[in-house]
Amino acid sequence: MMADLILLLLVSIFIPLFPMSMVFNAIVDKITNCWIRILIFSIWPLTGLMILHFSSIRLPDWLTYLALGTSMLYALRILTLREVNQWTGFLATSLWSLLWLAVIENTSASLLYGYAISMSIPLVMLLQLSAGLEKRYGAAYTGLYGGLARSIPRFAGVLVTVVVAAIATPFFPTFFIMLDLVVATVSSAPLVAIMLLLIWLLWSWAGARLIQGLIVGRASEVDIDDLNTSTVSIFSLLLLVLAIYGIYLSGVIL
């Protein structure tokens, strides 16, 4: 029992559960190098899933509600955040904590890894775009500057699509993951399904606020370099792959 508890505490750092979820956000908050952040975001939930995969830990019954509470807490928190990197970190925590529900539903290992990767890719892209904002404007804060749709339209278009992919909008993978979790719990645990829908709504609200704070408004009169066409093509290809995987998931899990 004690060994299971210690292992659960370890895994809850990587597949976030409050209060161990604070470890991830404290680490990424201290790191300023974009590429190190990207590396951490890429491997963090996969590390937790691999520990679970190679262990025989028994998951307690209350884990579902702790995971939901963690996700809800961070979904509420991103409504008030203005710094894009911190916003991305808190959204990651909210997203990844719901992997516990998929684990409890006995989802296959291959699908779990696919869930984690497809959740993380838009976040990694958003980190790269945030670094682009810092390079162009010196900081990545909503409300600090606006009108990106006019001043750097290609950047703005990619940013909006990446945020839309991150917050579980059709036809991206997280949409079908959330839909599967809601369908799986709506009859057996309606409270869980309601909480999932509320978390989903909070993500959408926070995403809309982020987009509004960056895209809408009066454009800066300073001449800022937009994304070049090759970079736009790379982002577009990644988003297309995500959409294709989302359509694939729709046939596998629904």
C-alpha positions in Angstrom: 0.0 0.0 0.0 2.8 2.5 0.9 4.7 1.5 -2.2 1.6 2.2 -4.3 1.1 5.6 -2.7 4.7 6.6 -3.3 4.5 5.5 -6.9 1.2 7.4 -7.3 2.8 10.5 -6.0 5.7 10.1 -8.5 3.4 9.6 -11.4 1.1 12.5 -10.4 4.0 14.8 -11.1 4.1 13.8 -14.7 0.3 13.1 -15.2 -0.7 16.0 -13.0 -2.6 15.7 -9.9 -2.9 18.6 -7.4 -0.8 19.4 -5.4 2.0 17.5 -7.2 1.0 19.4 -10.4 2.7 22.5 -9.1 6.1 20.8 -9.7 5.7 21.0 -13.5 4.5 24.6 -13.5 7.3 25.6 -11.1 9.9 24.0 -13.4 8.7 25.5 -16.7 8.2 28.9 -15.1 11.9 29.0 -14.2 13.1 28.0 -17.7 13.4 30.7 -20.3 15.0 28.7 -23.1 12.2 27.9 -25.6 13.8 24.6 -26.8 14.2 23.3 -23.3 10.5 24.1 -22.6 9.5 22.3 -25.8 11.5 19.2 -24.8 9.9 19.2 -21.3 6.4 19.5 -22.8 7.1 16.8 -25.3 8.2 14.1 -22.8 6.5 15.1 -19.5 3.2 13.1 -19.8 4.8 10.3 -21.7 7.2 9.8 -18.7 4.2 9.3 -16.4 2.5 6.9 -18.8 5.6 4.8 -19.1 6.0 4.6 -15.3 2.4 3.4 -15.1 2.9 1.0 -18.0 5.8 -0.8 -16.3 4.2 -0.9 -12.8 1.4 -2.7 -11.1 0.1 0.3 -9.2 -3.5 0.0 -7.9 -5.5 3.2 -8.6 -7.8 4.4 -5.8 -11.5 5.1 -6.4 -11.2 8.8 -5.6 -8.6 9.3 -8.3 -11.2 10.3 -10.9 -12.5 13.2 -8.9 -9.0 14.4 -8.0 -8.0 14.4 -11.7 -11.2 16.3 -12.6 -10.6 18.7 -9.7 -7.1 19.3 -10.9 -8.2 19.9 -14.5 -11.0 22.2 -13.3 -8.6 24.2 -11.1 -6.2 24.9 -13.9 -8.9 25.5 -16.5 -10.3 28.3 -14.2 -6.8 29.7 -13.6 -6.1 30.2 -17.3 -9.1 32.5 -17.6 -7.1 35.2 -15.8 -3.6 34.6 -17.1 -2.0 37.1 -19.6 1.4 35.6 -20.1 1.3 33.1 -23.0 3.9 30.7 -21.7 2.3 30.4 -18.3 -1.1 30.1 -20.0 0.2 27.2 -22.1 1.7 25.5 -19.0 -1.5 25.7 -17.0 -3.5 24.5 -20.0 -1.1 21.5 -20.3 -1.7 20.7 -16.7 -5.5 20.8 -17.2 -5.3 18.6 -20.3 -2.8 16.0 -19.1 -4.6 15.5 -15.8 -7.6 14.0 -17.7 -5.3 11.2 -19.0 -6.0 9.6 -15.6 -9.6 9.1 -16.7 -8.5 7.3 -19.9 -6.2 5.2 -17.7 -9.1 4.3 -15.4 -11.2 3.4 -18.5 -8.5 0.8 -19.4 -7.6 2.5 -22.6 -4.9 0.6 -24.5 -1.3 1.8 -24.1 -0.9 2.7 -27.7 -4.0 5.0 -27.6 -2.8 6.5 -24.3 0.5 7.5 -25.8 -1.3 8.8 -28.8 -3.6 10.9 -26.6 -0.6 12.4 -24.7 1.3 13.2 -27.9 -1.7 14.7 -29.7 -2.5 16.8 -26.7 1.1 18.1 -26.4 1.8 19.0 -30.1 -0.4 22.1 -30.1 1.1 23.2 -26.8 4.6 22.8 -28.2 3.6 24.8 -31.3 2.1 27.5 -29.0 5.4 27.7 -27.1 7.2 28.3 -30.4 4.8 31.0 -31.3 5.1 32.6 -27.9 8.9 32.7 -28.5 8.1 34.5 -31.8 6.1 37.1 -30.0 8.9 37.6 -27.4 11.4 38.1 -30.3 9.2 40.6 -32.1 7.7 42.5 -29.2 9.9 41.7 -26.2 7.2 39.9 -24.3 4.2 37.6 -24.9 1.3 39.1 -23.0 -2.3 39.5 -24.0 -3.4 43.1 -23.9 0.1 44.4 -24.2 -0.2 44.8 -27.9 -3.0 43.9 -30.3 -4.1 43.8 -33.9 -1.8 41.0 -34.9 -4.4 40.1 -37.5 -3.4 43.3 -39.3 0.3 43.7 -38.4 1.4 40.1 -38.9 -1.6 38.3 -40.5 0.2 35.0 -41.3 1.4 34.7 -37.7 -2.1 35.6 -36.4 -3.7 32.9 -38.6 -1.3 30.2 -37.4 -1.7 31.3 -33.8 -5.5 31.2 -33.9 -5.5 27.7 -35.5 -3.0 26.4 -32.9 -5.1 27.7 -30.0 -8.2 26.2 -31.5 -6.4 22.8 -31.8 -5.2 23.0 -28.2 -8.6 23.7 -26.7 -10.3 20.5 -28.1 -12.1 22.0 -31.1 -13.3 19.7 -34.0 -11.6 18.1 -35.8 -8.5 17.9 -33.7 -7.6 14.9 -31.6 -8.4 16.3 -28.1 -12.0 17.0 -29.3 -12.5 13.2 -29.9 -10.7 12.3 -26.7 -13.0 14.5 -24.7 -16.0 13.3 -26.6 -15.1 9.7 -25.8 -14.6 10.5 -22.1 -18.0 12.2 -21.9 -19.8 9.4 -23.7 -18.1 6.7 -21.5 -19.2 8.4 -18.3 -22.6 10.0 -19.1 -24.6 7.0 -18.1 -22.5 5.5 -15.4 -21.2 8.7 -13.8 -23.2 11.7 -15.0 -21.4 14.1 -12.5 -18.1 13.2 -14.2 -19.6 13.9 -17.6 -20.9 17.3 -16.4 -17.5 18.2 -15.0 -15.8 17.3 -18.2 -18.2 19.4 -20.2 -17.6 22.4 -17.9 -13.9 22.0 -18.2 -14.3 21.9 -21.9 -16.3 25.1 -21.8 -13.7 26.8 -19.7 -10.9 25.9 -22.2 -13.0 27.4 -25.0 -13.6 30.6 -23.0 -10.0 30.9 -22.1 -8.9 30.3 -25.7 -11.3 33.0 -26.9 -9.9 35.4 -24.4 -6.3 34.7 -25.4 -7.1 35.2 -29.1 -9.0 38.4 -28.4 -6.2 39.8 -26.3 -3.6 39.2 -29.1 -5.5 39.3 -32.4 -8.1 42.0 -32.0 -7.4 45.7 -31.6 -5.5 48.4 -33.2 -2.5 47.2 -35.1 1.0 48.5 -34.1 2.5 51.1 -36.3 5.9 49.5 -36.0 6.9 47.4 -38.9 7.1 43.8 -37.6 8.3 40.8 -39.7 5.6 38.2 -40.3 6.1 34.5 -40.5 7.8 33.4 -43.7 6.0 31.0 -46.0 8.2 28.0 -45.2 7.5 28.3 -41.5 3.7 28.7 -42.2 3.9 25.5 -44.3 5.6 23.6 -41.4 2.9 24.7 -38.9 0.2 23.9 -41.5 1.5 20.5 -42.1 1.6 19.7 -38.4 -1.9 20.9 -38.0 -3.0 18.8 -40.9 -1.4 15.7 -39.5 -3.2 16.4 -36.2 -6.5 16.8 -38.0 -6.0 13.5 -39.8 -5.1 11.8 -36.6 -8.3 13.3 -35.0 -10.4 11.8 -37.8 -8.6 8.5 -37.3 -9.4 8.6 -33.6 -13.1 9.3 -34.3 -13.3 5.9 -36.0 -11.3 4.1 -33.3 -12.7 5.4 -30.0 -16.3 6.4 -30.9 
